[in-house]
């Protein structure tokens, strides 16, 4: 899987962050919630209240919501949120019923 990265402008410098491969339960839960609420994605209030914290979560809180808001082009938030959702989903696998379950640690690719 390709690494998920983001570049933010913080304190006048461009900084690059890479999302960790580990997916926390809270991040996965939020991913499923955002997937279900796909039609609300373009509401500006929803973007700031839901997508900014989610993106920070996927990147393991290496930067704050304020740094993301100030250092990343708002027009790129929806595409980044989509990439972040895809990143989380790719770290999971489907069971025979089509339900998403966490990878077995022993089966995980290195």
N, C-alpha and C positions, 0 to 999 in steps of 0.2 A: 504494500500500500504506500502511496505517495505521502510524504509528510505534509501536515497542514501548517502553514506559516502565515504570519501577518507582520506587516511593517507599520510601525507607529512613529509619529513625530513627537518626541518627548524632550522637553528642555532644549529645543532647537536642533536636535539630532535625530536622525532616523535610526530606530532600533528594530531589530528583527527578533520575533519570538516564534518558537516551534511548539506545537501542542504535544503534550506527552501522550504515549500510547495508552497509559492507564485511563480507564473510564470509571469515574466514581458512580455510585448508585444514584446520587442526587443529580448528576449531569445526565445520566441515562434517562431518568424519570422526566427531567425537563425536556429532553430531546423528544420523547414520546408525546409530551403535552404540546410542544410546538408543532410537531407533525400533524396532530389532530386539529390544531387551530390555524391551519395553513391560510385560510381565506382572510384572516385578520392581519396578515403580515404587513400590509401596506399602511396601516393606521399608524401615524407618527408616534402617538402616545404608546402604542403597543410595542413599537420598535425600541423606544428608549426604556420602557419598563420591563420588557421581556428579552429582547435580543442582546442588548448590551451586557446584562448580567450573565446570560447564557454563554456568550462568546468568552467572557472572562473566565467562566467556569471551565470551558473546554480547554482553555490555555493554562489551566492550573493556577489561576490568579497570579500570573507573572506580571500583570499590569492591572490597574484599577479601571473601573467604569469611567471615571473622569478622564484618565489618560486615553482611553479608547475614544471617548466622545470628542476630546480636543485634538487627538492626533491621528484620526482616521477619517477619510472622506465619507460622509454620511451616505452618499450614493452607492458606496461599496458595502454597506452594512448588510443589506439583504443577500447579496451574493456570498458574503463571508458567512452569514448565518446558515445559508444552505450548505456551504462547504463544511461547516462545523457539524451540522446535523449528519451529513454524509460520513464524515470522519468517525463520529460516534457509532453510527449504524454499521459501518464496515468493520468495526472492532467487535461486533456481535455476530451471532449466527442464528439461522432460523431452525426451529425444530420441525418435525414432520407435519405439524398442524399449521405451520406458517407463523407461529408466535416467536418473537425475538427472545432469546435467552443469552446470558453471558457465556463467553467462551470458557471452556474448560481450560484451566491454567496449563495443563500438560499438552494440550493440542495447539496452543497459541504459537503462531509463527514468530520466529526471532529475527 
